[in-house]
Amino acid sequence: MIIALVQIPLPGGKRPHTLVTEQSLEATKIFHNVKGLRRKYFLNNEDGGGGVYEFDSRENAEAWFHDGWADWMEGRFGVRPTLTLFDCPVLLDNETSEARVDGTAVPPPWL
């Protein structure tokens, strides 16, 4: 699994919750068919916005975040985003009380 962190520095402080919600829901039209994208979290704070993306593979993450991606984002937001990709070998899911290594459930160490 690959986690991508996108940060978009936006001036003016934290954006209103209603505005972020409306814009993010509209943006789901773009992201709902991205190959290998499992989840996208839309972010908002005093320094701007961004997202956390969970991809099934590095190949699919790199296909989405291609060479022209930052230019496209700058065209949308007026600022250039930063992108950091992380390998994510272990996942803890407290909602399901599950631990996974490389996508496979393992016996929970806390039991």
C-alpha positions in Angstrom: 0.0 0.0 0.0 1.1 3.5 -0.8 0.1 6.6 1.1 0.4 10.0 -0.7 0.4 13.3 1.2 -0.5 16.3 -0.8 -0.2 19.8 0.7 -1.5 22.9 -0.9 -0.4 26.1 0.8 -3.3 28.5 0.6 -3.4 32.1 1.9 -6.1 33.4 4.1 -6.2 30.9 7.0 -8.5 28.0 7.4 -11.3 27.8 4.9 -14.9 27.5 6.1 -16.1 24.0 6.8 -19.2 24.4 4.5 -17.0 25.6 1.6 -14.5 22.8 2.0 -17.3 20.2 2.2 -19.0 21.5 -0.9 -15.7 21.7 -2.9 -14.5 18.3 -1.7 -17.8 16.6 -2.5 -17.6 18.1 -6.0 -14.0 16.9 -6.4 -15.1 13.3 -5.7 -16.3 13.3 -9.3 -12.6 13.4 -10.3 -11.3 10.9 -7.8 -13.9 8.1 -7.7 -12.6 6.4 -10.8 -8.8 6.8 -10.2 -7.2 3.4 -10.7 -6.0 1.9 -7.5 -7.2 4.7 -5.3 -8.8 3.1 -2.2 -9.4 6.2 -0.1 -8.9 10.0 -0.3 -9.1 12.2 2.8 -9.7 15.9 2.1 -7.7 18.1 4.4 -8.2 21.7 5.7 -6.2 23.7 8.2 -4.8 27.2 8.8 -1.9 26.7 6.3 -4.1 25.5 3.4 -5.5 22.2 2.2 -4.6 18.9 0.6 -5.3 15.3 0.8 -4.2 11.9 2.1 -4.5 9.2 -0.6 -4.4 5.5 -0.1 -3.3 3.6 -3.2 -3.1 -0.2 -3.7 0.3 0.1 -5.4 3.2 2.5 -6.1 2.6 2.0 -9.8 -1.0 3.3 -9.6 0.1 6.2 -7.3 2.8 7.2 -9.7 0.4 6.9 -12.7 -2.0 9.4 -11.0 0.8 11.7 -9.8 2.4 11.9 -13.2 4.7 14.6 -14.5 1.9 17.0 -15.4 0.0 16.5 -12.2 1.6 19.4 -10.2 1.0 21.8 -13.2 -2.7 20.7 -13.3 -3.0 21.3 -9.5 -1.4 24.7 -9.8 -3.9 25.6 -12.5 -6.7 24.7 -10.2 -5.5 26.3 -7.0 -3.1 29.0 -8.1 -0.2 27.5 -6.0 2.1 24.5 -6.5 1.4 21.6 -4.2 3.9 19.4 -2.5 3.7 15.6 -2.8 5.3 12.9 -0.6 4.8 9.2 -1.2 5.2 6.7 1.6 5.3 2.9 1.6 2.8 1.7 4.2 3.6 -1.9 5.1 1.5 -2.0 8.3 -2.1 -0.9 8.9 -3.9 -0.7 12.2 -7.7 -0.4 11.8 -9.3 0.3 15.2 -12.8 0.2 13.7 -12.4 -3.4 12.8 -9.8 -4.3 15.5 -7.6 -5.5 12.7 -3.9 -5.3 11.9 -2.6 -5.9 8.3 0.9 -6.5 6.9 1.2 -5.9 3.2 -2.6 -6.1 2.9 -2.9 -9.4 4.8 -4.6 -9.6 8.2 -2.3 -10.8 10.9 -3.1 -11.9 14.5 -3.6 -8.7 16.5 -0.5 -8.3 18.8 -2.6 -6.6 21.5 -4.7 -9.8 22.1 
